[in-house]
Each structure stands twice: as structure tokens, then as C-alpha cells.
Amino acid sequence: MRIDCLIVHSIPGRTRYRVAQKSLVRRHSERLRAFVLGRSGAAGVRLNERCGSVIVDYDPFALSAETLATELA
């Protein structure tokens, strides 16, 4: 899945990404959710379709914010 996103806020274990095209979050919400949760270390994902943001909860010892951003891009 290719999504142009930016890390907006990050603390160990939780990161908020802003998706450049908000409509992608709305159109592909289930696919995006499945992709993120399929990553080793991902624990949860919340999507805000109106704002185009994705919040990911994860194990900081198994996954990093930068790694997930790279995998999405």
C-alpha cells in the first residue's frame, strides 16, 4: 500500500501520521487498518477520516514510527 504520509506526533509506542490525501483514508480505511495491524509489533490503529490522520499504537521495541512510515510510502 502506497500512502504519502507525515509523522505529526510521536512518543514511544504511539504515532500520529497525517495522510496527504484525506480521501485515501476514507476510501481505503479497512485496507489501511489491515495493513498496519499486519505489521509485527502493531497493537492498534485509529483512523480519523475527516482529518486524514492515522494513529498507531505499537510495541516500540518491535516497530518504530519511521519504519512504519517507510512501509506505507
RAKAQUI-V249205 format. One record per pair of residues at least 24 apart in sequence whose ideal C-beta (glycine too) atoms are under 7 Angstrom apart, sorted by sequence separation. I is the first residue (numbers start at 0). J is the second residue. D is the distance in whole Angstrom. If there is no record, write none. Layout:
I,J,D
I,J,D
This chain:
24,48,5
38,62,6
24,51,5
24,53,7
38,67,6
0,30,7
21,51,3
0,31,7
38,70,7
18,51,4
0,34,5
17,51,6
17,52,6
18,53,6
16,52,7
15,52,6
16,53,5
15,54,5
13,54,7
14,55,5
13,56,5
12,56,6
7,52,7
12,57,6
12,59,5
11,59,4
14,64,4
16,68,7
9,64,4
6,64,5
6,68,6
4,68,6
4,71,6
4,72,7
2,71,5
3,72,7
2,72,7
0,71,7
1,72,7
